[in-house]
Amino acid sequence: MKTNLLPIIAFLAPVAAVALLPVSAVAAGIALSATGVITVFAADYGRNVEPLRAPTQVVAFSAQRPSAEFRAAA
């Protein structure tokens, strides 16, 4: 699913809820909740499933024992 429709759906959901509010508060709540759930499902399942990669640099780690001063401070 194209996720560029999600902002439009997210805008139209409160408009529909406000339009349904004079009819029934329960219907407005259900319409808003159902649209929110559908939007979350579309956002989650509409993306590609692949591992996330974060480019990092390797940090050198010295395996030396800490000095006695550091042990005393701890």
Short mmCIF file of the C-alpha atoms (twelve columns), coordinates in Angstrom:
data_MODEL
# 
_entry.id   MODEL 
# 
loop_
_atom_site.group_PDB 
_atom_site.id 
_atom_site.type_symbol 
_atom_site.label_atom_id 
_atom_site.label_alt_id 
_atom_site.label_comp_id 
_atom_site.label_asym_id 
_atom_site.label_seq_id 
_atom_site.Cartn_x 
_atom_site.Cartn_y 
_atom_site.Cartn_z 
_atom_site.pdbx_PDB_model_num 
ATOM 1  C CA . MET A 1  0.000   0.000  0.000  1 
ATOM 2  C CA . LYS A 2  1.185   3.487  -0.745 1 
ATOM 3  C CA . THR A 3  1.860   5.232  2.528  1 
ATOM 4  C CA . ASN A 4  1.533   8.702  1.024  1 
ATOM 5  C CA . LEU A 5  -2.234  8.362  1.525  1 
ATOM 6  C CA . LEU A 6  -1.856  8.115  5.300  1 
ATOM 7  C CA . PRO A 7  -1.756  11.887 5.988  1 
ATOM 8  C CA . ILE A 8  -4.929  12.335 3.943  1 
ATOM 9  C CA . ILE A 9  -6.650  9.515  5.836  1 
ATOM 10 C CA . ALA A 10 -5.417  10.944 9.137  1 
ATOM 11 C CA . PHE A 11 -6.934  14.314 8.202  1 
ATOM 12 C CA . LEU A 12 -10.253 12.928 6.998  1 
ATOM 13 C CA . ALA A 13 -10.800 10.713 10.059 1 
ATOM 14 C CA . PRO A 14 -11.398 13.593 12.524 1 
ATOM 15 C CA . VAL A 15 -13.528 15.373 9.937  1 
ATOM 16 C CA . ALA A 16 -15.729 12.282 9.636  1 
ATOM 17 C CA . ALA A 17 -15.843 11.928 13.422 1 
ATOM 18 C CA . VAL A 18 -16.971 15.530 13.825 1 
ATOM 19 C CA . ALA A 19 -19.608 14.997 11.122 1 
ATOM 20 C CA . LEU A 20 -20.912 11.901 12.939 1 
ATOM 21 C CA . LEU A 21 -20.841 13.534 16.380 1 
ATOM 22 C CA . PRO A 22 -24.337 15.114 16.150 1 
ATOM 23 C CA . VAL A 23 -25.746 11.736 15.099 1 
ATOM 24 C CA . SER A 24 -24.089 9.631  17.759 1 
ATOM 25 C CA . ALA A 25 -21.034 10.044 19.927 1 
ATOM 26 C CA . VAL A 26 -20.540 6.284  19.888 1 
ATOM 27 C CA . ALA A 27 -20.538 6.213  16.073 1 
ATOM 28 C CA . ALA A 28 -18.025 9.062  15.992 1 
ATOM 29 C CA . GLY A 29 -15.766 7.236  18.437 1 
ATOM 30 C CA . ILE A 30 -15.988 3.989  16.519 1 
ATOM 31 C CA . ALA A 31 -15.255 5.746  13.213 1 
ATOM 32 C CA . LEU A 32 -12.228 7.503  14.687 1 
ATOM 33 C CA . SER A 33 -10.919 4.355  16.362 1 
ATOM 34 C CA . ALA A 34 -11.417 2.157  13.298 1 
ATOM 35 C CA . THR A 35 -9.679  4.669  11.052 1 
ATOM 36 C CA . GLY A 36 -6.783  4.912  13.491 1 
ATOM 37 C CA . VAL A 37 -6.367  1.139  13.625 1 
ATOM 38 C CA . ILE A 38 -6.495  0.858  9.834  1 
ATOM 39 C CA . THR A 39 -3.906  3.633  9.517  1 
ATOM 40 C CA . VAL A 40 -1.540  1.913  11.958 1 
ATOM 41 C CA . PHE A 41 -1.907  -1.420 10.143 1 
ATOM 42 C CA . ALA A 42 -1.260  0.248  6.793  1 
ATOM 43 C CA . ALA A 43 1.825   2.023  8.131  1 
ATOM 44 C CA . ASP A 44 3.238   -1.143 9.700  1 
ATOM 45 C CA . TYR A 45 2.511   -3.591 6.922  1 
ATOM 46 C CA . GLY A 46 3.091   -1.198 4.039  1 
ATOM 47 C CA . ARG A 47 6.835   -0.919 4.563  1 
ATOM 48 C CA . ASN A 48 9.593   -3.226 3.425  1 
ATOM 49 C CA . VAL A 49 10.765  -5.774 5.938  1 
ATOM 50 C CA . GLU A 50 14.524  -5.655 6.003  1 
ATOM 51 C CA . PRO A 51 17.129  -5.217 8.706  1 
ATOM 52 C CA . LEU A 52 17.837  -1.694 9.805  1 
ATOM 53 C CA . ARG A 53 21.411  -0.600 9.248  1 
ATOM 54 C CA . ALA A 54 23.163  2.202  11.031 1 
ATOM 55 C CA . PRO A 55 26.549  3.207  9.621  1 
ATOM 56 C CA . THR A 56 29.034  3.315  12.478 1 
ATOM 57 C CA . GLN A 57 32.734  3.497  12.988 1 
ATOM 58 C CA . VAL A 58 34.708  0.918  14.907 1 
ATOM 59 C CA . VAL A 59 35.942  2.207  18.258 1 
ATOM 60 C CA . ALA A 60 39.239  0.841  19.470 1 
ATOM 61 C CA . PHE A 61 39.069  -0.818 22.873 1 
ATOM 62 C CA . SER A 62 42.155  -1.327 24.953 1 
ATOM 63 C CA . ALA A 63 42.010  -4.465 27.058 1 
ATOM 64 C CA . GLN A 64 44.372  -3.133 29.704 1 
ATOM 65 C CA . ARG A 65 43.532  -3.469 33.342 1 
ATOM 66 C CA . PRO A 66 42.510  -0.233 35.036 1 
ATOM 67 C CA . SER A 67 45.109  1.401  37.204 1 
ATOM 68 C CA . ALA A 68 45.003  1.294  40.987 1 
ATOM 69 C CA . GLU A 69 43.912  4.934  41.068 1 
ATOM 70 C CA . PHE A 70 40.749  4.109  39.150 1 
ATOM 71 C CA . ARG A 71 40.011  1.197  41.478 1 
ATOM 72 C CA . ALA A 72 40.477  3.421  44.517 1 
ATOM 73 C CA . ALA A 73 38.168  6.042  43.019 1 
ATOM 74 C CA . ALA A 74 35.497  3.467  42.324 1 
# 
